[in-house]
Amino acid sequence: MNCILFDPEKERKQLQPFTLTRPIAGIRIGILTIQEKWTKYLNGANCSYLTQDYLQEKYPSKIDTVNFYINGSICPDHSLAKEIQTLQNKQALYANNVLLAVRIDGTEFVFKEQSEGYLPLKSNTNTFNQIQFPQDIFSLNAVEIEKDFDLLTAGRTSAPIPAGNQVLNPNRIFIEEGATVLFSVLNASNGAIYIGKDAEIMEGCKVRGPFAICEHAGLKMDAKIYGGTTIGPHCKVGGEVNNSVFFSYSNKGHDGFVGNSVIGEWVNMGADTNNSNLKNTYDEVKLWSYTEKRFIKTGLTFCGLMMADHAKCGINTMFNTGTVVGVGANVFGTGFPRNFIPDFSWGGAQGFETFIVSKFFKTAEAMCKRRNIEFGIIDKKIIEKVFELTAENRFWENNK
């Protein structure tokens, strides 16, 4: 089965800054990325991407004689996956006027999200989740951890839980091969705990489910982790974390609080970085919208930090409730910076200048090299395009 995960235009824009550097289906929510979920639910289907032109070289489309174009913002379940597999040529599945999937036979047809050539069919299931805004990633994360846990562990046996750990509800704890868990508290009473291959939970950690730590990731000593949290592959996390998602290769290695937040790839957070996730007035939190160029309501009382790929912050950084940090921003200094820190910003509460691309490349290359990953030509092309696309957000450049 050939599956092509397309970026619906509305959701792609609303999910910025995270979709500036990846397709929607590359977002991690629960244990897996959305693309990885579809591959599992469709029994090992070949899942590629249909995304923005400047991302397509890194995330290519693979066209076959029979193609299922699937909305990349949809987190699948078994019912929806079965429905999609029954589609015939040019039949399209909809729910609440949202295109979920369409089957297109042949390699010549050009897919369009809106087309009069599709035969519309109404979906009989409404049990799936859709991510439409950045805050949906952490808001839906606990539910998606549970779904992914059941998907990944069905019919399998966990590695033994090492002696010396304190455990509640061990039937909802799964440890993959090569993982290390030492002298910690694992409480799965309120949700599953998944510990990925070669992950490490150091001594003295306290973990409440639903929780996932992915392959080669680590929890530092005495970390306190509350439910609804995902630590993505190769991330290193310490301190206190509540209902947050770390994508991959990001570091929060020291004390400090991160709550109700989404942290992208290749992010580094200095020691004692903290974010507020609740306003002193208990008012509804607003987040910066890249599409509307203003702060919009989230419908949430608890909402913390949205920190895009390759962003960095120095020691003792304080982020206000509902702060958005753009791609490649570098934040440091005393005081609370703005609630929207534009992409490729350099500075803090005292003001910003532009983090020029050549210096950004040097930092990114050094960080990737530490993990034996090449920050290559394709990555540089993407960053150059993102720098161009986000220029209007750097207000100090526009005011010169």
C-alpha positions as CSV (number, residue, x, y, z in Angstrom):
1,M,0.0,0.0,0.0
2,N,1.4,3.4,-1.0
3,C,0.5,6.2,1.3
4,I,1.3,9.9,0.6
5,L,0.7,12.2,3.6
6,F,-0.3,15.6,2.4
7,D,-0.1,18.9,4.3
8,P,-3.6,20.6,4.3
9,E,-2.9,24.2,3.7
10,K,-4.9,25.6,6.6
11,E,-3.4,23.4,9.2
12,R,0.1,23.8,7.8
13,K,0.0,27.5,8.3
14,Q,-1.6,27.3,11.7
15,L,1.0,24.8,13.0
16,Q,4.0,27.1,12.3
17,P,6.7,27.5,13.5
18,F,6.9,23.7,13.7
19,T,5.8,23.2,10.1
20,L,8.4,25.7,8.7
21,T,11.0,22.9,8.9
22,R,9.0,19.7,8.5
23,P,5.7,18.3,7.0
24,I,2.8,18.1,9.4
25,A,3.1,14.3,9.5
26,G,6.7,14.7,10.8
27,I,5.4,16.0,14.1
28,R,5.8,13.7,17.1
29,I,2.7,13.3,19.2
30,G,2.4,10.4,21.6
31,I,5.3,8.0,21.1
32,L,5.5,8.1,17.3
33,T,5.4,10.8,14.6
34,I,2.2,10.9,12.6
35,Q,4.0,9.3,9.7
36,E,5.2,6.5,11.9
37,K,1.6,6.0,13.2
38,W,0.2,5.6,9.7
39,T,2.9,3.1,8.7
40,K,1.9,1.0,11.7
41,Y,-1.8,1.2,11.3
42,L,-1.6,0.5,7.6
43,N,0.5,-2.7,8.2
44,G,3.9,-1.4,7.1
45,A,2.6,0.8,4.2
46,N,5.1,2.9,2.4
47,C,4.3,6.4,3.7
48,S,5.9,9.5,2.1
49,Y,5.1,13.2,2.1
50,L,3.5,15.8,-0.1
51,T,4.6,19.1,1.4
52,Q,6.0,22.5,0.5
53,D,8.4,22.6,-2.4
54,Y,11.4,23.7,-0.3
55,L,10.9,20.8,2.0
56,Q,10.2,18.2,-0.7
57,E,13.8,17.3,-1.3
58,K,14.3,16.2,2.3
59,Y,10.8,14.7,2.5
60,P,10.0,13.3,-1.0
61,S,6.8,11.9,-2.4
62,K,6.8,8.4,-3.7
63,I,4.1,7.9,-6.4
64,D,2.9,4.4,-7.4
65,T,0.2,2.9,-9.5
66,V,-2.3,3.0,-6.6
67,N,-1.9,5.9,-4.2
68,F,-3.7,6.8,-1.0
69,Y,-3.4,10.5,-0.2
70,I,-4.0,11.0,3.5
71,N,-4.4,14.2,5.5
72,G,-1.1,14.5,7.4
73,S,-2.7,16.3,10.4
74,I,-4.8,13.3,11.3
75,C,-3.7,10.9,14.0
76,P,-5.0,7.5,12.9
77,D,-6.8,4.7,14.7
78,H,-7.8,1.2,13.6
79,S,-11.3,2.2,12.5
80,L,-10.2,5.0,10.2
81,A,-7.3,2.9,8.8
82,K,-9.8,0.2,7.8
83,E,-12.1,2.8,6.2
84,I,-9.4,4.2,4.1
85,Q,-8.2,0.8,2.8
86,T,-11.7,0.2,1.3
87,L,-11.6,3.3,-0.9
88,Q,-11.8,2.9,-4.7
89,N,-10.2,5.1,-7.3
90,K,-11.1,8.8,-6.8
91,Q,-13.3,8.1,-3.8
92,A,-12.6,10.6,-1.1
93,L,-13.3,10.2,2.6
94,Y,-14.6,13.3,4.6
95,A,-15.5,14.1,8.2
96,N,-17.1,17.5,9.1
97,N,-16.1,18.8,5.6
98,V,-12.4,17.9,6.2
99,L,-10.8,15.7,3.6
100,L,-9.3,12.7,5.4
101,A,-8.1,10.6,2.4
102,V,-8.5,10.0,-1.3
103,R,-7.4,7.1,-3.5
104,I,-5.9,8.0,-6.9
105,D,-4.8,5.3,-9.3
106,G,-2.1,6.1,-11.8
107,T,1.0,8.2,-11.8
108,E,-0.2,11.0,-14.0
109,F,-2.9,12.5,-11.9
110,V,-2.0,15.7,-10.0
111,F,-3.4,15.6,-6.4
112,K,-5.3,18.7,-5.2
113,E,-6.8,19.1,-1.7
114,Q,-9.9,20.5,-3.3
115,S,-11.2,18.7,-6.4
116,E,-14.6,18.3,-8.1
117,G,-13.3,15.0,-9.5
118,Y,-13.6,13.1,-6.2
119,L,-16.6,11.1,-5.2
120,P,-17.2,12.3,-1.6
121,L,-17.9,9.7,1.1
122,K,-18.8,10.4,4.7
123,S,-16.6,8.7,7.3
124,N,-18.4,6.5,9.8
125,T,-15.8,7.1,12.6
126,N,-15.0,10.2,14.6
127,T,-12.6,8.5,17.1
128,F,-9.4,9.9,15.6
129,N,-7.5,13.1,16.7
130,Q,-6.5,16.0,14.4
131,I,-3.8,18.5,15.3
132,Q,-4.6,22.0,14.0
133,F,-2.7,24.3,16.3
134,P,0.7,24.0,18.2
135,Q,-1.1,23.6,21.5
136,D,-2.9,20.5,20.2
137,I,0.4,18.7,20.3
138,F,0.6,18.7,24.1
139,S,-3.1,18.8,24.7
140,L,-3.7,15.5,22.9
141,N,-0.4,13.9,23.9
142,A,-1.6,11.9,26.8
143,V,-4.3,10.2,24.7
144,E,-1.9,9.6,21.9
145,I,0.7,8.0,24.2
146,E,-2.0,5.5,25.3
147,K,-2.9,4.7,21.7
148,D,0.7,4.3,20.6
149,F,1.5,2.2,23.7
150,D,-1.2,-0.3,22.8
151,L,-0.2,-0.3,19.1
152,L,3.5,-0.9,19.8
153,T,3.2,-3.4,22.6
154,A,0.3,-5.6,21.4
155,G,1.4,-9.3,21.6
156,R,4.8,-8.4,22.9
157,T,6.5,-8.9,26.3
158,S,8.4,-6.2,28.1
159,A,12.0,-6.5,29.2
160,P,12.1,-7.2,32.9
161,I,11.8,-4.1,35.2
162,P,15.1,-4.0,37.0
163,A,15.2,-4.6,40.7
164,G,15.6,-1.5,42.9
165,N,12.9,0.5,41.2
166,Q,9.5,1.3,42.8
167,V,6.7,0.4,40.5
168,L,2.9,0.9,40.4
169,N,0.7,-0.9,37.9
170,P,3.6,-2.8,36.1
171,N,1.2,-4.2,33.5
172,R,1.1,-0.7,31.9
173,I,4.9,-0.4,31.8
174,F,6.9,-1.5,28.8
175,I,10.6,-1.5,28.5
176,E,12.4,-2.1,25.2
177,E,15.6,-4.0,24.7
178,G,18.7,-2.2,25.9
179,A,17.0,0.4,28.1
180,T,18.3,1.2,31.5
181,V,16.2,2.2,34.6
182,L,17.9,2.5,37.9
183,F,16.5,3.2,41.4
184,S,13.5,5.3,40.2
185,V,9.8,5.5,40.7
186,L,7.6,4.5,37.8
187,N,3.9,5.2,38.5
188,A,1.6,3.9,35.8
189,S,-1.6,4.1,37.8
190,N,-3.0,6.9,35.7
191,G,-1.4,6.1,32.4
192,A,1.1,3.9,30.5
193,I,4.8,4.3,30.7
194,Y,6.9,3.4,27.6
195,I,10.7,3.2,27.7
196,G,12.3,3.0,24.3
197,K,15.3,1.0,23.0
198,D,18.6,2.0,24.6
199,A,16.9,4.8,26.6
200,E,18.3,5.6,30.1
201,I,16.4,6.7,33.2
202,M,19.1,7.6,35.8
203,E,18.9,7.2,39.5
204,G,16.2,8.9,41.5
205,C,13.8,9.9,38.8
206,K,10.1,10.1,39.5
207,V,7.8,9.4,36.6
208,R,4.1,9.4,36.2
209,G,2.3,8.1,33.2
210,P,1.2,8.6,30.6
211,F,4.8,8.9,29.7
212,A,7.1,8.0,26.8
213,I,10.9,8.1,26.5
214,C,12.0,7.1,23.0
215,E,15.1,5.4,21.7
216,H,18.5,6.6,22.9
217,A,16.9,9.4,25.0
218,G,17.8,10.0,28.7
219,L,16.3,11.3,31.9
220,K,18.9,12.9,34.2
221,M,19.2,12.1,37.9
222,D,16.3,13.2,40.1
223,A,14.1,14.3,37.2
224,K,10.4,14.8,38.0
225,I,8.1,14.0,35.1
226,Y,4.4,14.4,35.2
227,G,1.8,12.7,32.9
228,G,1.3,13.6,29.2
229,T,5.0,13.9,28.6
230,T,7.1,12.6,25.6
231,I,10.9,12.7,25.5
232,G,11.7,12.1,21.8
233,P,14.7,10.1,20.4
234,H,18.1,11.2,21.5
235,C,16.8,14.0,23.8
236,K,18.4,14.6,27.3
237,V,16.0,16.0,29.9
238,G,16.3,16.9,33.6
239,G,14.5,18.9,36.1
240,E,10.7,19.2,36.2
241,V,8.5,18.5,33.2
242,N,4.7,18.4,32.9
243,N,2.6,17.5,29.9
244,S,5.2,18.5,27.3
245,V,6.6,17.0,24.0
246,F,10.2,17.0,23.0
247,F,10.6,16.1,19.4
248,S,14.2,14.7,19.0
249,Y,17.9,15.6,19.6
250,S,17.0,18.4,22.1
251,N,18.5,19.1,25.5
252,K,17.1,20.3,28.8
253,G,19.8,18.8,30.9
254,H,19.4,20.7,34.1
255,D,16.9,21.9,36.7
256,G,14.1,24.2,35.8
257,F,10.4,23.8,34.9
258,V,8.9,23.1,31.4
259,G,5.1,22.6,31.4
260,N,2.4,22.4,28.8
261,S,4.9,23.0,26.1
262,V,6.3,21.7,22.7
263,I,10.0,21.7,22.1
264,G,11.3,21.0,18.6
265,E,14.4,19.4,17.3
266,W,18.0,20.5,18.1
267,V,16.9,22.8,20.9
268,N,19.2,23.5,23.8
269,M,17.9,25.0,27.0
270,G,20.4,26.4,29.5
271,A,20.5,25.5,33.2
272,D,17.5,26.6,35.2
273,T,15.4,27.6,32.2
274,N,11.8,28.0,33.3
275,N,8.5,28.7,31.6
276,S,5.2,29.9,33.1
277,N,2.2,27.8,32.0
278,L,-0.5,29.7,34.0
279,K,-1.2,33.4,34.1
280,N,-1.4,35.1,37.5
281,T,-4.9,36.2,36.6
282,Y,-6.0,32.7,35.5
283,D,-7.0,34.2,32.2
284,E,-7.2,32.2,28.9
285,V,-3.7,32.1,27.3
286,K,-3.1,33.5,23.9
287,L,-0.4,32.4,21.4
288,W,1.2,34.2,18.5
289,S,-0.3,33.2,15.1
290,Y,2.0,33.2,12.1
291,T,-1.0,33.3,9.8
292,E,-2.9,36.2,11.5
293,K,0.2,38.1,12.7
294,R,-1.3,38.6,16.1
295,F,-2.0,36.7,19.4
296,I,-5.1,34.5,19.3
297,K,-7.0,32.7,22.0
298,T,-6.1,29.1,22.7
299,G,-9.1,28.1,24.8
300,L,-6.6,27.0,27.5
301,T,-5.8,28.1,31.0
302,F,-2.6,26.1,31.0
303,C,-0.3,26.8,28.0
304,G,3.5,27.2,28.2
305,L,6.3,27.4,25.6
306,M,6.3,26.6,21.9
307,M,10.0,26.4,20.9
308,A,10.9,25.7,17.3
309,D,13.8,23.7,15.8
310,H,17.4,24.9,16.5
311,A,16.2,27.5,19.0
312,K,18.5,28.0,22.0
313,C,18.3,29.8,25.4
314,G,20.9,30.7,28.0
315,I,21.0,29.9,31.7
316,N,18.3,31.2,33.9
317,T,16.1,32.1,31.0
318,M,12.5,32.9,32.0
319,F,9.7,32.5,29.5
320,N,6.2,34.0,30.1
321,T,3.0,32.1,29.7
322,G,2.2,31.3,26.1
323,T,5.6,32.2,24.5
324,V,6.4,31.2,20.9
325,V,10.1,31.0,20.0
326,G,10.8,30.8,16.3
327,V,13.3,28.7,14.3
328,G,16.9,29.3,15.1
329,A,16.3,32.0,17.7
330,N,19.0,32.4,20.4
331,V,17.6,33.9,23.6
332,F,19.7,35.1,26.6
333,G,19.9,37.8,29.3
334,T,17.9,38.8,32.3
335,G,14.2,39.5,32.5
336,F,11.2,38.1,30.5
337,P,11.6,38.3,26.7
338,R,8.7,39.0,24.5
339,N,5.9,36.5,24.1
340,F,6.8,36.1,20.5
341,I,10.4,35.8,19.6
342,P,10.8,35.8,15.9
343,D,12.8,33.3,13.9
344,F,16.5,33.9,13.8
345,S,16.4,36.4,16.7
346,W,19.5,37.0,18.8
347,G,19.0,38.7,22.2
348,G,16.4,38.9,24.9
349,A,14.4,41.3,27.1
350,Q,16.9,44.1,26.3
351,G,16.3,43.8,22.5
352,F,17.0,41.7,19.5
353,E,19.2,41.6,16.4
354,T,19.3,39.1,13.5
355,F,21.1,35.8,14.0
356,I,22.6,35.8,10.5
357,V,22.5,32.5,8.6
358,S,26.2,31.9,8.3
359,K,26.6,32.1,12.1
360,F,23.5,29.9,12.5
361,F,25.1,27.3,10.2
362,K,28.2,27.2,12.3
363,T,26.2,26.6,15.5
364,A,23.9,23.9,13.9
365,E,26.9,22.1,12.4
366,A,28.6,22.0,15.8
367,M,25.5,20.7,17.6
368,C,24.8,18.0,15.0
369,K,28.4,16.8,14.9
370,R,28.2,16.1,18.6
371,R,25.5,13.5,17.8
372,N,27.3,12.2,14.7
373,I,24.7,13.8,12.4
374,E,25.6,15.8,9.3
375,F,23.9,19.2,8.9
376,G,24.0,19.0,5.2
377,I,23.3,21.0,2.0
378,I,19.6,20.1,2.0
379,D,19.2,21.2,5.6
380,K,21.0,24.5,4.8
381,K,18.6,25.1,1.8
382,I,15.6,24.7,4.1
383,I,17.0,27.1,6.7
384,E,17.8,29.7,4.0
385,K,14.2,29.5,2.8
386,V,12.8,29.7,6.3
387,F,15.0,32.7,6.9
388,E,13.5,34.4,3.8
389,L,9.9,33.4,4.7
390,T,10.1,34.8,8.2
391,A,11.8,38.1,7.4
392,E,8.7,40.1,8.0
393,N,8.4,38.9,11.6
394,R,11.8,40.5,12.5
395,F,10.3,43.8,13.3
396,W,13.7,45.5,14.0
397,E,14.7,44.9,10.4
398,N,11.5,46.4,9.1
399,N,12.0,49.5,11.2
400,K,15.4,50.4,9.9
